[in-house]
Amino acid sequence: MLLEFSTTAIATSAATARSDAGADLDAVHALLRAVATDPDAAKPQQELLLAWIWSFTRGSVTAIEDPAVLTARAEAIALHFPGRFPAETDRLHAAAAYHASGRDPASLARLDPDLARTLRTMFPPAEAEPAPARGRRSARRRKP
């Protein structure tokens, strides 16, 4: 059953993370609870479970910029899988901190390089307002 559920979940978790329903914390808890309470979860399909959690985390990090939602998802993973996926919950907390900082470029330097690159690409850091564009002057002078 986990194999069947996990295969489907892996294929759809990124889309779920990006959808409005994916931002619904009750739906997130329901998904995690279903995976965590499956009696087959203790069997060799642990790699599929890890892939599902990784995909869920990756989809969340690349699609959600609300720090509260990212933090809630990290806490949901920790609640349903205590101590099992610290790297994934750390990624969600780090992404939440980046967005909470107003996308401060300095905060990227404190992150894992892969996560920093992902966040920089998906959600560029806030930068100083660009100077107003000026008209370009021609190097040639017009003849009267």
Buried (B, 14 or more C-beta within 10 A) or exposed (E): EBEEBBBEBBEBBBEBBBBEEBBEEEBBBEBBEBBBEBEBBEEEBEEBBBBBBBBBBBBBBBBBBEBEBBBBBBBBBBEBBEEBBEEBBBBBBBBBBBBBBEBBBEBBEEBEEEBBEBBBEEBEBEEEEEEEEEEEEEEEEEEE
